[in-house]
Every structure is written in C-alpha cells, then in structure tokens.
Amino acid sequence: MASVAPSTAAGGAASATPALESSSASGVPSEDLVAVSSLEQRTLSPERFLYTELAKSLLGERAAFVVNILLSLGRLTVGEICTRAPSSMNARSVKTTLVSLIQLRCVKYIEETVGTTGRMATYYYFNQEGLLLFLYSGCIIEELGKRVSDPAMTSQIVQNVLSLGSITLNEYLESCDPQISKRDVTSIFVQLCEGGFLTAISKVHYTPVKVLWDKLYEKEYNAIPRNSTLSDLKKRNEAKSKAKAQFLQTFASVEDTSRVLTIDPKTSLRTVVGSVPLTINLDRFLKIRRSKQLVQLAKTRVGSIPAQVYGVALQITEQKSPNLVDPLTQTGLLQDLDEAISIREDEELMEEKTSGITFNAIDIAKYLPNSLDLRGTLSATLKSNKRGTNLHEQHPVKKMKTENGFAVPSLPESQSANSENAEEDTDEFDQLDDDGSNPHSAPLINSHLKLLASTSIPFLKEIRPGVFYVPYTKVMPILRRLTYDYIIASTLGPSAMRICRCVRENNLVSEKFINSTALMKEKDSRTTIGSLIKYNVIEIQEVPRTADRAASRAVFLFRSRETHAYNFMKQNLLWNIANLLYKKERLKEDNMTLLTKANRDDVKGKETELLLPSELNQLKMVNERELNIWTRVARLLSLWEAFKF
C-alpha cells in the first residue's frame, strides 16, 4: 500500500504541475533547520510532509520552516516563532516571511488581548487553502481556461492571481501589455466573477474558522440579559442558533457578486469594481473536481451517453450546489451528536430547497453539445405476457350484465394486453421521440434523467414529475466507498475486496462465516485477512466466552470501521503524493549543474548544438522522470480528494 499507482485517468501531467516557481518568501538553507524530509518525520505526519515539501519547492526554506512550525505546534506569535527559528532567521525575516504567506493565503492571523494588561498580540495559524491552490494550480489554469471565451488570456490572468495571492482589475490593467484590449481583459474578469471562480477578499480568507465561530457565539451569549429567567442550557441553545445564522451569512456573503460586479456608466456594460482585490475561489474549483468524479462514476455504472447528460446537469448547477466542506463542520460542533445530526439534516434539506439546483429536460437541452445525438440510445421493450392464454383459460372472466339484462362483451385479449403494456411502457418512458428529427428532444433527455434516478446509485432524485436534483449527501459516500474498494482490489487483489465487502455488510463476523460467504479456502482467507488487518481495512475484536476472559477460549471476530479505514487510506495517499514531490526535488538537486546550464538564455533553443550527447540524454531522462512524477501525482490527487473532501 506504500506505492499506490491506480489507472484512473485524472488529466495530463501539465494539469497538476504547479504554476509557481518562486516567491518573495524564499531564503537560504540553514543547518539548524529541522530536516522534515527525514524518514521518521515523513512517516509521523504525512500532511506536514506534503505541505512542507510543497512550500520548500515553491516558496523557499524560510517559508517551509514557518509552515512546518505552525503545523507542528499550532498557533504562534512572532516571538515564539523566532525562539524556535534557526540562527539565520531574525525577527525581521520572520515577519517578512509571514507577510508573504498571508498574501498567498498560506497563513491566517487573529489579534487577541493577552491577560489583564490589555496588551494585544497577533497569533498566526496555518492555512491549507494556499498550498492546496499551489497543488491544484495547473488544474485550475486548465479548467478555468475551458470555462471562459479566451483560454490564453484567462490562463495568464489566473496564473497572475495565483502568483500574487490576490489582484485588482486596475493593477492588472496597469501591468498588462498596452497592445491588449482593456475591454477584452475586463470581459474575462467579468466572466470569471460571474462564474464564481474569482471572489473578493474578505475577513473569511484570513480569519480562522474556529476563531470566527467562537467570537460570534460569545457575542450572542453575552447579548442575553444577565437577569433573564432562561436556564443556562436554553441560553446556550439560543446563542448557538443566532451565531449559526450570522456564521452562515458571513460565508454566504463571500459568494455574493454584488460588491464585485457593477455597470459601467460610459458603456452600460457589466464590469468589475477596479479597486476590489480578487482571489481564486477554491471551493468553486473543488466543485468542478467533484463533478468530474461523479461523471466518471456514472460512465462506469450507467454508460457514456447518460454520463454526458449527467455532466451537463452537474455543470449548470455547480455554482449553486453546496460546498464540499460545510464550514460548520470546522467549528467543533460535530462533537455534539445532536448537532452533527442537525447539520446533516440541514445539508440534505438545502440540496432540495436551494434555488438554482433543480433542473428539467428543457434546461439540459439548452447546454447539450451538438455532437451528442441521443436518438437510438434508449430502447423500450414491451413486456409480453406469455402465459396470458392459459391464465384466461384457468380463470374465466365473469360476464357483467346491465339492468336491462344486456351482457357487456369482454375486450379482445390482444387489445387488452396491448393496452396494459402500452400503459406500463408510458409510465416507465415518457414517450420516446416520435418523429426522430430532434437529437435533443425533451422526452429523450427525460428518459436518460429517469435512468440516472432509478439506478442503485442515486445519481439524481426526482422531487416532482420531470424535475430533478443531485443528492450529494447520498451519492458522495457511495463514491468514496467504491473508490476505496477499487484501491483495495488493485493493490491487494479481488479476494481482499470480496472479504472487505463481506465484513462491511455483516458488521461483526467470524472467520468461518467469511470462508462460507466469500467462497474462499481457509488458508487463502487467513492470508488475505492478515493483509487487510495490516492496512487497517478490517479490525479484530476479541469476544471472551468465559467469566475469567481466558484468551485460549476467546472468539476472535472481525469488523470494519469505515471512518478509520478511510482516514488511513487518506494518509497513505497523502504520503505518496508528498514522497513523489520529495523525489522530484532530489532529482533536480542531483542534476542542478545540468539544469542550470540548460536554462541559460544563450543555451535555450540550441541544446542540440551546445550540449554534449551525454548531457542531452541526461536532460531527456530528467524531463521524462519529472513528467512521470506529475502524472502519478495527478492520479493520486484524484483518489485522495475522494477521501479529503
């Protein structure tokens, strides 16, 4: 399990390559700096290993140290960081590094009063959003280029935003080439803001979520009069409900485009407020990744044509769909079981009630590509009753008479059978295209949507006839479980996946039950079970049979805890991603002389003339290995995000 290399396609190598090369937070290496790349440190915390390596390769040694110390010890002040910093870093360099990391959204901060003296102190927290933007930067540039009219200009704008952390329209217009039309640049900014890919910087981006919640809760609790007759429990519940409303409203205001978009009085066209700093909306990009995962799942389970229809449905509802991570889950409220159930129920309710996430066949038809022809992709088979004649012979139909004594004749068998079958077929398929002239007819699209809603995996849910929505709370756990089963099958074998499913479906099972249910020999099942226990797929539970709890007479049963297993798999995939980045950096260090020579201005474009044959072969090997590393990183990212978000 240490080297997972699945075959799921998640984009090319360039789509995962970070767009950044350096930053103002770079510094010189120091011997006093703790070596995070040691095997022990890398194994203890895969998350710290990944983020530290990423910061080191993109931002420099000083930024890597600050990220490492904040991940290890939590929030710290500048003085506390300086006491643990190497000799080459003084207070000024630490502050400069922190400013750069804050601008790149790698660090959050909060000012608090220390003690009773009233002295203010600034505490700094690690923020994973900035480093996730670096990790996905290549994918962000590629995806946003597809969503806007001018891919080349969009890629340039997005790369500048990623490099600087945030940028205003006026700053970009001042720095861009004078030959580029300002109207075209403004149009790209408007499209990015309308799609939700660029959002205005607010306090949410720099304030820790837990601290923001604590301040809102404390404010509402202190607002309750001291002489109130309410009990302390009711006071807390009332303060919690009011704090929730303000908390959610604060995060919803981030998605509001009214403070970003306006009307230009000169041209009467929509434009972006030039003085508002804009940054990449990570949550909006993660929705694109979620849609890709669901489309791939639908393609393997239902077919390629319904998957394309499903992809259009996901795309037109992406912006209004719920975020992958509910901010309330980061406030500590999940420790209360009632609150966890309440948050879960609210998420399910919001999926159905939020405006803009329901759709019908007509909405899908507007966005289907012209190359997709739905005619002939579905077939309706009429159910024939082969035993109809015998049934009528065994059970003769009773004749009905009117008051005048007239006998009502029964319908012919063929006519009655056809009418029943036609009625049943009409219920299942809303009359497929009659004339066959429209490749995107509403009945055909509606049939595909009903097919997606009627499978064992709830890709869609129909709330009213012809109106559907995507139940993310239902389908995402299934996606996570199927991804986990795929990794187990591809690394440990199909027999391991069979045993894993057997234990999962039956909760607590014995080895004898596994052998009989999974249809495996005792010798083979024991070897496979040992591997599954080693990688935390299943666990052993000892059940004593006597009062003295003698181990010799105890029964050993097996169970599966999905949360624990998924967390172990997430850490495993995270370590593999970090290790690949670590190997890439070591590869560059080993070939530093050759790469420095090849990147010189007088050598670029003339490598075949100025480099030796051995150097050309070595350079080709380095490029191929780096390309292979980024391809594997892209594949691992597509698996890791299924468990991360």
C-alpha positions as CSV (number, residue, x, y, z in Angstrom):
1,M,0.0,0.0,0.0
2,A,3.0,2.3,0.2
3,S,3.1,2.8,-3.6
4,V,-0.4,3.1,-5.0
5,A,-0.4,3.6,-8.8
6,P,-4.0,3.2,-9.9
7,S,-5.0,3.5,-13.6
8,T,-7.8,6.1,-13.2
9,A,-7.3,9.0,-15.6
10,A,-7.3,12.3,-13.9
11,G,-5.8,14.6,-16.5
12,G,-2.4,15.1,-18.1
13,A,0.9,15.8,-16.4
14,A,0.6,19.5,-17.1
15,S,-2.7,19.7,-15.4
16,A,-1.2,19.1,-12.0
17,T,2.1,21.0,-12.4
18,P,2.2,24.0,-10.1
19,A,2.3,27.3,-11.9
20,L,4.5,29.0,-9.4
21,E,8.3,28.8,-9.3
22,S,9.4,31.3,-6.7
23,S,8.2,33.9,-4.2
24,S,9.4,36.6,-2.1
25,A,9.5,34.3,0.9
26,S,12.4,32.3,-0.3
27,G,15.6,32.1,1.7
28,V,18.9,30.4,2.2
29,P,19.0,26.9,3.7
30,S,20.3,26.5,7.3
31,E,22.0,23.7,9.1
32,D,19.9,24.4,12.2
33,L,16.6,23.8,10.3
34,V,14.9,20.6,11.3
35,A,15.1,18.1,8.4
36,V,11.5,17.3,7.8
37,S,12.5,15.1,4.9
38,S,13.9,12.5,7.2
39,L,12.2,9.2,7.1
40,E,10.9,9.4,10.6
41,Q,9.4,12.9,10.2
42,R,7.8,12.0,6.9
43,T,6.1,8.9,8.4
44,L,4.8,10.6,11.5
45,S,2.8,13.3,9.8
46,P,2.1,12.8,6.0
47,E,0.2,16.1,6.0
48,R,3.1,18.1,7.4
49,F,5.4,16.2,5.0
50,L,3.4,17.3,2.0
51,Y,2.8,20.9,2.9
52,T,6.4,21.4,4.0
53,E,7.8,19.9,0.8
54,L,5.4,21.9,-1.3
55,A,6.3,25.2,0.5
56,K,10.0,24.4,0.2
57,S,9.9,23.7,-3.5
58,L,7.8,26.8,-4.3
59,L,8.5,29.4,-1.6
60,G,11.9,28.5,-0.2
61,E,13.4,27.3,3.0
62,R,12.2,30.1,5.3
63,A,8.5,29.6,4.2
64,A,8.9,25.8,4.7
65,F,10.2,26.4,8.3
66,V,7.2,28.6,9.2
67,V,4.7,26.2,7.7
68,N,6.4,23.3,9.5
69,I,6.5,25.0,12.9
70,L,2.8,26.2,12.6
71,L,1.7,22.7,11.6
72,S,3.7,21.1,14.5
73,L,2.8,23.5,17.3
74,G,-0.4,25.2,16.2
75,R,-0.9,29.0,16.6
76,L,2.2,31.0,17.5
77,T,3.2,34.7,17.8
78,V,6.2,36.2,16.0
79,G,8.3,36.0,19.2
80,E,7.5,32.3,19.7
81,I,8.5,31.6,16.1
82,C,11.8,33.5,16.5
83,T,12.7,31.5,19.6
84,R,12.5,28.3,17.6
85,A,13.9,29.7,14.3
86,P,17.4,28.9,13.1
87,S,20.2,31.4,13.6
88,S,19.9,32.7,10.0
89,M,16.3,34.0,10.7
90,N,15.8,37.1,12.8
91,A,12.5,38.8,13.7
92,R,12.5,40.9,10.6
93,S,12.9,37.9,8.2
94,V,10.2,36.0,10.1
95,K,7.8,38.9,9.7
96,T,8.6,39.3,6.0
97,T,8.0,35.6,5.5
98,L,4.7,35.7,7.4
99,V,3.5,38.7,5.2
100,S,4.3,36.7,2.1
101,L,2.5,33.6,3.4
102,I,-0.5,35.7,4.4
103,Q,-0.7,37.3,1.0
104,L,-0.6,33.8,-0.6
105,R,-3.3,32.5,1.9
106,C,-1.0,30.0,3.5
107,V,-1.3,31.7,6.9
108,K,-4.2,33.2,8.9
109,Y,-4.0,35.5,11.8
110,I,-6.0,37.0,14.7
111,E,-5.4,39.7,17.2
112,E,-6.2,38.9,20.8
113,T,-5.8,40.6,24.2
114,V,-3.2,38.9,26.4
115,G,-4.1,38.7,30.1
116,T,-5.4,41.6,32.1
117,T,-2.9,44.2,30.9
118,G,-4.8,44.9,27.7
119,R,-1.7,44.2,25.5
120,M,-2.6,43.0,22.0
121,A,-0.8,40.0,20.5
122,T,-1.1,38.7,17.0
123,Y,-1.4,34.9,16.6
124,Y,-0.7,33.1,13.3
125,Y,-2.4,29.9,12.2
126,F,-1.5,27.6,9.3
127,N,-4.0,27.7,6.4
128,Q,-4.1,24.8,3.9
129,E,-6.0,26.7,1.3
130,G,-3.0,28.5,-0.1
131,L,-0.9,25.3,-0.5
132,L,-3.9,23.5,-2.0
133,L,-4.1,26.2,-4.6
134,F,-0.4,25.6,-5.4
135,L,-1.1,21.8,-5.6
136,Y,-4.0,22.3,-7.9
137,S,-2.6,25.3,-9.7
138,G,-2.1,23.6,-13.1
139,C,-5.6,22.1,-12.9
140,I,-7.1,25.5,-12.0
141,I,-5.4,27.2,-15.0
142,E,-6.6,24.4,-17.4
143,E,-10.2,24.2,-16.1
144,L,-10.8,28.0,-15.9
145,G,-9.4,28.3,-19.4
146,K,-12.1,26.0,-20.7
147,R,-14.9,27.9,-19.0
148,V,-14.1,31.3,-20.5
149,S,-14.2,32.6,-24.1
150,D,-10.4,33.3,-24.4
151,P,-8.4,30.4,-22.9
152,A,-4.9,32.0,-23.4
153,M,-5.7,35.3,-21.7
154,T,-7.7,33.6,-19.0
155,S,-4.7,31.3,-18.2
156,Q,-2.4,34.4,-17.9
157,I,-4.8,36.2,-15.6
158,V,-5.3,33.1,-13.4
159,Q,-1.6,32.5,-13.2
160,N,-1.0,36.1,-12.0
161,V,-3.7,35.7,-9.4
162,L,-2.2,32.5,-8.1
163,S,1.3,34.0,-8.1
164,L,0.3,37.1,-6.1
165,G,-2.5,35.7,-4.0
166,S,-4.9,38.4,-5.0
167,I,-5.1,41.2,-7.6
168,T,-7.4,44.1,-8.5
169,L,-8.6,44.8,-12.1
170,N,-6.8,48.2,-12.1
171,E,-3.5,46.7,-11.0
172,Y,-3.7,44.1,-13.8
173,L,-4.6,46.7,-16.5
174,E,-1.7,48.8,-15.5
175,S,0.8,45.9,-15.7
176,C,-0.5,44.2,-18.8
177,D,0.7,44.7,-22.4
178,P,-0.6,48.0,-23.8
179,Q,-1.5,46.2,-27.1
180,I,-4.0,44.0,-25.3
181,S,-7.5,45.4,-25.4
182,K,-8.6,46.6,-21.9
183,R,-12.2,45.8,-22.9
184,D,-11.3,42.1,-23.5
185,V,-9.4,41.9,-20.2
186,T,-12.4,43.4,-18.3
187,S,-14.7,40.9,-20.1
188,I,-12.6,38.0,-18.9
189,F,-12.7,39.3,-15.3
190,V,-16.4,39.7,-15.5
191,Q,-16.9,36.1,-16.8
192,L,-14.6,34.7,-14.0
193,C,-16.5,36.6,-11.3
194,E,-19.9,35.7,-12.7
195,G,-18.9,32.0,-12.7
196,G,-17.7,32.3,-9.1
197,F,-14.1,31.5,-9.9
198,L,-12.8,34.8,-8.7
199,T,-14.2,36.3,-5.4
200,A,-13.5,39.4,-3.4
201,I,-11.0,39.1,-0.5
202,S,-12.8,39.3,2.9
203,K,-12.0,38.5,6.6
204,V,-13.1,34.9,6.0
205,H,-9.9,34.3,4.0
206,Y,-7.6,35.5,6.8
207,T,-9.5,34.6,10.0
208,P,-9.5,31.0,11.3
209,V,-13.0,29.4,11.1
210,K,-12.9,28.2,14.7
211,V,-12.0,31.7,16.0
212,L,-14.7,33.3,13.9
213,W,-17.3,31.0,15.3
214,D,-16.1,31.5,18.9
215,K,-16.3,35.2,18.6
216,L,-19.9,35.1,17.1
217,Y,-21.0,32.7,19.8
218,E,-19.5,34.7,22.6
219,K,-21.1,37.9,21.2
220,E,-24.6,36.3,21.1
221,Y,-24.2,34.7,24.5
222,N,-23.1,38.0,26.2
223,A,-26.0,39.8,24.5
224,I,-28.5,37.8,26.5
225,P,-29.5,39.8,29.7
226,R,-28.0,38.6,32.9
227,N,-31.4,38.8,34.7
228,S,-33.0,36.5,32.1
229,T,-35.1,33.7,33.6
230,L,-33.9,31.2,30.9
231,S,-31.8,28.3,32.1
232,D,-28.1,28.2,31.1
233,L,-28.9,25.4,28.6
234,K,-31.6,27.4,26.9
235,K,-29.3,30.4,26.8
236,R,-26.6,28.4,25.1
237,N,-29.0,27.0,22.5
238,E,-30.4,30.4,21.8
239,A,-26.9,31.9,21.4
240,K,-25.9,29.0,19.2
241,S,-28.9,29.3,16.8
242,K,-28.2,33.1,16.4
243,A,-24.5,32.5,16.0
244,K,-25.2,29.9,13.3
245,A,-27.3,32.3,11.3
246,Q,-24.6,35.0,11.4
247,F,-21.9,32.5,10.7
248,L,-23.6,31.1,7.6
249,Q,-24.5,34.6,6.4
250,T,-20.8,35.6,6.7
251,F,-19.7,32.8,4.5
252,A,-22.6,33.3,2.1
253,S,-21.5,36.9,1.6
254,V,-18.3,35.7,0.1
255,E,-20.2,34.3,-2.9
256,D,-22.2,37.5,-3.3
257,T,-21.1,39.2,-6.6
258,S,-23.0,42.5,-6.0
259,R,-19.9,44.0,-4.3
260,V,-17.7,42.9,-7.2
261,L,-19.8,43.5,-10.4
262,T,-21.3,46.8,-11.4
263,I,-22.4,48.7,-14.5
264,D,-20.0,50.9,-16.3
265,P,-21.8,54.3,-16.8
266,K,-19.8,55.0,-20.0
267,T,-20.6,51.8,-21.9
268,S,-23.6,50.5,-19.9
269,L,-21.8,47.1,-19.8
270,R,-21.1,45.0,-16.8
271,T,-17.6,45.5,-15.3
272,V,-15.6,44.6,-12.2
273,V,-15.0,47.2,-9.5
274,G,-11.4,48.1,-10.1
275,S,-10.3,48.6,-6.5
276,V,-11.6,45.3,-5.1
277,P,-8.9,42.7,-4.6
278,L,-9.9,39.4,-6.2
279,T,-8.6,35.9,-5.4
280,I,-9.2,32.3,-6.6
281,N,-12.3,30.6,-5.1
282,L,-11.0,27.2,-4.1
283,D,-14.5,25.9,-3.1
284,R,-15.8,26.7,-6.6
285,F,-12.9,24.8,-8.2
286,L,-13.4,21.8,-6.0
287,K,-17.0,21.6,-7.2
288,I,-15.6,21.0,-10.7
289,R,-13.4,18.2,-9.4
290,R,-16.5,16.7,-7.7
291,S,-18.5,16.8,-10.9
292,K,-15.7,15.1,-12.8
293,Q,-15.6,12.3,-10.2
294,L,-19.4,11.8,-10.4
295,V,-19.4,11.8,-14.2
296,Q,-16.7,9.1,-14.3
297,L,-18.7,7.0,-11.8
298,A,-21.8,7.4,-13.9
299,K,-19.9,6.4,-17.0
300,T,-18.8,3.1,-15.4
301,R,-22.2,2.3,-13.9
302,V,-24.7,3.6,-16.4
303,G,-23.0,4.3,-19.7
304,S,-21.2,7.0,-21.6
305,I,-24.3,8.7,-23.1
306,P,-26.2,9.1,-19.8
307,A,-22.9,10.2,-18.2
308,Q,-22.7,13.1,-20.7
309,V,-26.2,14.2,-19.9
310,Y,-25.3,13.9,-16.2
311,G,-22.2,16.0,-16.8
312,V,-24.3,18.8,-18.3
313,A,-26.7,18.6,-15.3
314,L,-23.8,18.9,-12.9
315,Q,-22.3,21.8,-14.8
316,I,-25.4,24.0,-14.9
317,T,-26.0,23.5,-11.1
318,E,-22.3,23.6,-9.9
319,Q,-22.3,27.3,-8.8
320,K,-25.4,26.9,-6.7
321,S,-24.6,23.5,-5.4
322,P,-23.4,23.0,-1.7
323,N,-19.7,23.3,-1.0
324,L,-17.7,20.1,-0.5
325,V,-16.9,21.1,3.1
326,D,-19.5,22.7,5.3
327,P,-17.9,25.5,7.4
328,L,-20.0,24.4,10.4
329,T,-18.1,21.1,10.5
330,Q,-14.9,23.1,11.3
331,T,-16.3,24.8,14.4
332,G,-16.2,21.8,16.7
333,L,-20.0,21.4,16.7
334,L,-19.6,17.8,15.4
335,Q,-18.5,16.7,18.9
336,D,-22.2,17.0,19.9
337,L,-24.2,14.1,18.4
338,D,-27.4,16.2,18.2
339,E,-25.6,19.0,16.4
340,A,-24.0,16.5,14.0
341,I,-27.4,15.0,13.1
342,S,-28.8,18.5,12.7
343,I,-26.1,19.6,10.4
344,R,-26.6,16.5,8.3
345,E,-30.3,17.1,8.0
346,D,-29.8,20.7,7.1
347,E,-27.4,19.7,4.3
348,E,-30.0,17.3,2.9
349,L,-32.7,19.9,3.1
350,M,-30.6,22.6,1.4
351,E,-29.9,20.3,-1.5
352,E,-33.5,20.2,-2.4
353,K,-34.7,23.7,-1.3
354,T,-31.9,25.9,-2.6
355,S,-32.9,27.8,-5.7
356,G,-30.9,27.1,-8.9
357,I,-30.0,23.4,-8.2
358,T,-33.2,21.8,-9.7
359,F,-33.5,21.3,-13.4
360,N,-35.6,19.5,-16.0
361,A,-35.1,18.2,-19.5
362,I,-35.6,21.6,-21.2
363,D,-32.7,23.1,-19.1
364,I,-30.4,20.2,-20.1
365,A,-31.3,20.6,-23.8
366,K,-30.0,24.2,-23.9
367,Y,-26.5,23.1,-23.0
368,L,-26.1,19.7,-24.7
369,P,-23.2,19.7,-27.3
370,N,-24.3,19.5,-30.9
371,S,-22.0,16.4,-31.4
372,L,-24.2,14.4,-29.0
373,D,-27.0,12.6,-30.7
374,L,-29.5,10.9,-28.3
375,R,-31.6,9.2,-31.0
376,G,-31.3,5.4,-30.7
377,T,-29.5,5.5,-27.3
378,L,-32.6,4.1,-25.5
379,S,-34.8,1.2,-26.3
380,A,-38.2,0.4,-24.7
381,T,-39.2,-3.3,-24.7
382,L,-42.8,-4.1,-24.3
383,K,-43.5,-6.8,-21.7
384,S,-45.4,-9.7,-23.2
385,N,-47.5,-12.0,-21.1
386,K,-46.7,-15.4,-22.5
387,R,-49.0,-17.1,-20.0
388,G,-51.9,-14.9,-20.8
389,T,-53.9,-17.5,-22.7
390,N,-53.5,-20.2,-20.0
391,L,-54.5,-17.7,-17.3
392,H,-57.7,-16.8,-19.1
393,E,-58.5,-20.5,-19.5
394,Q,-57.9,-21.3,-15.9
395,H,-59.8,-18.2,-14.6
396,P,-62.8,-17.5,-16.9
397,V,-63.9,-13.9,-16.9
398,K,-67.2,-13.3,-15.2
399,K,-69.8,-11.7,-17.5
400,M,-71.2,-8.4,-16.5
401,K,-74.9,-7.6,-17.1
402,T,-76.7,-4.3,-17.1
403,E,-80.1,-3.6,-15.5
404,N,-81.8,-4.4,-18.8
405,G,-80.2,-7.8,-19.0
406,F,-77.6,-6.8,-21.7
407,A,-74.3,-8.7,-21.4
408,V,-71.3,-6.5,-21.7
409,P,-68.8,-8.1,-24.0
410,S,-65.2,-8.5,-22.8
411,L,-62.3,-6.9,-24.6
412,P,-60.3,-9.0,-27.0
413,E,-57.1,-10.5,-25.5
414,S,-54.8,-8.8,-27.9
415,Q,-56.3,-5.4,-27.4
416,S,-56.4,-5.6,-23.6
417,A,-52.8,-6.9,-23.5
418,N,-51.6,-4.2,-25.8
419,S,-53.4,-1.5,-23.7
420,E,-51.9,-2.8,-20.5
421,N,-48.4,-3.0,-22.0
422,A,-48.7,0.4,-23.6
423,E,-49.9,2.0,-20.3
424,E,-47.0,0.3,-18.4
425,D,-44.5,1.5,-21.0
426,T,-45.9,5.0,-20.9
427,D,-45.3,5.0,-17.1
428,E,-41.6,3.9,-17.5
429,F,-40.7,6.0,-20.5
430,D,-42.4,9.3,-21.2
431,Q,-43.0,8.5,-24.9
432,L,-39.6,8.5,-26.7
433,D,-39.1,10.8,-29.7
434,D,-41.9,10.2,-32.2
435,D,-40.6,11.7,-35.4
436,G,-36.8,11.2,-34.6
437,S,-35.9,14.6,-36.1
438,N,-34.7,16.2,-32.8
439,P,-31.5,14.6,-31.4
440,H,-32.0,16.6,-28.1
441,S,-35.7,16.2,-27.6
442,A,-37.1,16.6,-24.2
443,P,-38.6,13.1,-24.0
444,L,-35.2,11.5,-24.8
445,I,-33.4,13.7,-22.2
446,N,-36.1,13.0,-19.6
447,S,-35.7,9.2,-20.2
448,H,-32.0,9.5,-19.6
449,L,-32.6,11.5,-16.4
450,K,-35.0,8.9,-15.1
451,L,-32.5,6.2,-15.9
452,L,-30.0,8.0,-13.7
453,A,-32.5,8.4,-11.0
454,S,-33.6,4.8,-11.0
455,T,-30.3,3.1,-10.6
456,S,-28.9,1.6,-7.3
457,I,-26.7,4.6,-7.0
458,P,-28.8,7.8,-6.6
459,F,-27.2,10.0,-9.2
460,L,-30.4,12.0,-9.4
461,K,-33.5,12.4,-7.4
462,E,-36.9,13.3,-8.8
463,I,-38.9,15.7,-6.5
464,R,-41.7,16.4,-9.0
465,P,-42.5,14.8,-12.3
466,G,-39.8,15.9,-14.7
467,V,-37.9,18.0,-12.0
468,F,-34.6,16.6,-10.7
469,Y,-31.7,17.5,-8.4
470,V,-28.4,15.9,-7.4
471,P,-28.4,14.4,-3.8
472,Y,-24.7,14.9,-3.0
473,T,-25.2,13.7,0.6
474,K,-26.3,10.3,-0.8
475,V,-24.0,9.8,-3.7
476,M,-20.7,11.1,-2.3
477,P,-20.4,8.4,0.4
478,I,-21.1,5.8,-2.3
479,L,-18.3,7.3,-4.5
480,R,-16.0,7.2,-1.5
481,R,-16.7,3.6,-0.8
482,L,-16.4,2.5,-4.4
483,T,-13.1,4.4,-4.7
484,Y,-11.8,2.6,-1.6
485,D,-12.9,-0.8,-2.9
486,Y,-11.1,-0.1,-6.2
487,I,-7.8,0.8,-4.4
488,I,-8.1,-2.4,-2.3
489,A,-8.8,-4.5,-5.4
490,S,-6.0,-3.0,-7.4
491,T,-3.3,-3.3,-4.6
492,L,-4.3,-6.4,-2.6
493,G,-6.4,-8.3,-5.1
494,P,-10.1,-9.0,-5.8
495,S,-10.2,-11.5,-3.0
496,A,-9.3,-8.8,-0.5
497,M,-12.1,-6.6,-1.8
498,R,-14.6,-9.5,-1.5
499,I,-13.6,-10.1,2.1
500,C,-13.8,-6.4,2.9
501,R,-17.3,-6.1,1.5
502,C,-18.3,-9.3,3.4
503,V,-17.2,-7.8,6.7
504,R,-18.7,-4.4,5.9
505,E,-22.1,-5.7,5.1
506,N,-22.4,-8.1,8.1
507,N,-20.8,-5.8,10.7
508,L,-19.3,-8.4,13.0
509,V,-18.3,-11.8,11.5
510,S,-16.2,-14.8,12.3
511,E,-13.5,-16.4,10.1
512,K,-15.8,-19.4,9.4
513,F,-18.6,-17.0,8.2
514,I,-16.1,-15.2,5.9
515,N,-15.0,-18.5,4.4
516,S,-18.5,-19.6,3.7
517,T,-19.8,-16.2,2.5
518,A,-16.8,-15.2,0.4
519,L,-16.4,-18.7,-1.0
520,M,-12.7,-19.0,-0.1
521,K,-10.5,-21.6,1.3
522,E,-9.4,-21.2,4.9
523,K,-5.7,-20.9,4.0
524,D,-6.3,-18.2,1.4
525,S,-8.7,-16.3,3.5
526,R,-6.3,-16.1,6.5
527,T,-3.5,-14.7,4.4
528,T,-5.8,-12.1,2.9
529,I,-7.3,-11.2,6.3
530,G,-3.8,-10.7,7.6
531,S,-3.1,-8.2,4.8
532,L,-6.4,-6.4,5.4
533,I,-5.6,-6.1,9.2
534,K,-2.1,-4.7,8.4
535,Y,-3.6,-1.9,6.4
536,N,-6.4,-1.1,8.8
537,V,-9.1,-2.3,6.4
538,I,-10.7,-4.5,9.0
539,E,-10.1,-4.9,12.7
540,I,-10.0,-7.8,15.2
541,Q,-12.3,-7.8,18.2
542,E,-11.8,-10.4,21.0
543,V,-15.0,-11.8,22.5
544,P,-14.5,-13.7,25.7
545,R,-16.5,-16.9,26.3
546,T,-15.8,-17.4,30.0
547,A,-16.0,-15.2,33.0
548,D,-12.2,-15.2,33.6
549,R,-11.8,-13.9,30.0
550,A,-9.3,-16.6,29.1
551,A,-7.6,-15.9,25.8
552,S,-7.5,-19.7,24.9
553,R,-11.3,-19.9,24.8
554,A,-12.0,-16.5,23.4
555,V,-13.5,-16.0,20.0
556,F,-12.0,-13.5,17.5
557,L,-14.4,-11.6,15.3
558,F,-13.7,-9.1,12.5
559,R,-15.3,-5.8,11.9
560,S,-14.9,-2.8,9.7
561,R,-14.9,0.9,10.7
562,E,-15.2,3.0,7.6
563,T,-14.1,6.3,9.1
564,H,-10.9,4.8,10.5
565,A,-10.2,2.9,7.2
566,Y,-10.8,6.0,5.1
567,N,-8.6,8.1,7.3
568,F,-5.7,5.6,7.0
569,M,-6.2,5.5,3.2
570,K,-6.2,9.3,3.0
571,Q,-2.9,9.5,5.0
572,N,-1.4,6.8,2.8
573,L,-2.3,8.6,-0.5
574,L,-1.1,11.9,1.1
575,W,2.3,10.4,1.9
576,N,2.7,9.0,-1.6
577,I,2.0,12.4,-3.1
578,A,4.5,14.1,-0.8
579,N,7.1,11.4,-1.5
580,L,6.8,12.0,-5.2
581,L,7.3,15.7,-4.7
582,Y,10.3,14.9,-2.5
583,K,11.8,12.7,-5.2
584,K,11.3,15.4,-7.8
585,E,13.2,17.9,-5.7
586,R,16.0,15.4,-5.1
587,L,16.1,14.7,-8.8
588,K,16.6,18.4,-9.5
589,E,19.3,18.8,-6.9
590,D,21.2,15.8,-8.3
591,N,21.2,17.4,-11.8
592,M,21.4,21.1,-10.7
593,T,24.5,21.8,-12.8
594,L,23.0,20.4,-16.0
595,L,19.6,22.2,-15.4
596,T,21.4,25.5,-14.7
597,K,23.3,25.2,-18.0
598,A,20.2,24.2,-20.0
599,N,18.2,27.1,-18.6
600,R,20.7,29.8,-19.6
601,D,19.4,32.3,-22.2
602,D,22.2,31.5,-24.6
603,V,21.5,27.8,-24.5
604,K,17.7,27.7,-24.7
605,G,16.7,26.6,-28.2
606,K,20.2,25.5,-29.1
607,E,20.5,22.5,-26.8
608,T,21.5,20.1,-29.6
609,E,24.4,22.4,-30.6
610,L,25.7,23.5,-27.2
611,L,25.2,20.3,-25.1
612,L,27.1,17.1,-25.3
613,P,25.3,13.9,-26.3
614,S,25.6,12.6,-22.8
615,E,24.1,15.8,-21.4
616,L,21.2,15.6,-23.9
617,N,20.5,12.1,-22.8
618,Q,20.7,13.1,-19.1
619,L,18.4,16.1,-19.7
620,K,15.9,13.9,-21.6
621,M,15.9,11.4,-18.7
622,V,15.3,14.2,-16.1
623,N,12.4,15.6,-18.1
624,E,10.8,12.2,-18.6
625,R,11.1,11.3,-14.9
626,E,9.6,14.7,-13.9
627,L,6.7,14.2,-16.4
628,N,6.1,10.7,-14.9
629,I,6.1,12.1,-11.4
630,W,3.5,14.8,-12.2
631,T,1.3,12.2,-14.0
632,R,1.4,10.0,-10.9
633,V,0.6,13.0,-8.7
634,A,-2.4,13.8,-10.8
635,R,-3.7,10.3,-10.5
636,L,-3.1,10.2,-6.7
637,L,-4.8,13.5,-6.3
638,S,-8.0,12.2,-8.0
639,L,-8.1,9.4,-5.4
640,W,-7.0,11.5,-2.4
641,E,-9.7,14.2,-2.9
642,A,-12.4,11.5,-2.7
643,F,-11.4,11.0,1.0
644,K,-10.3,14.5,1.8
645,F,-13.4,16.5,0.9
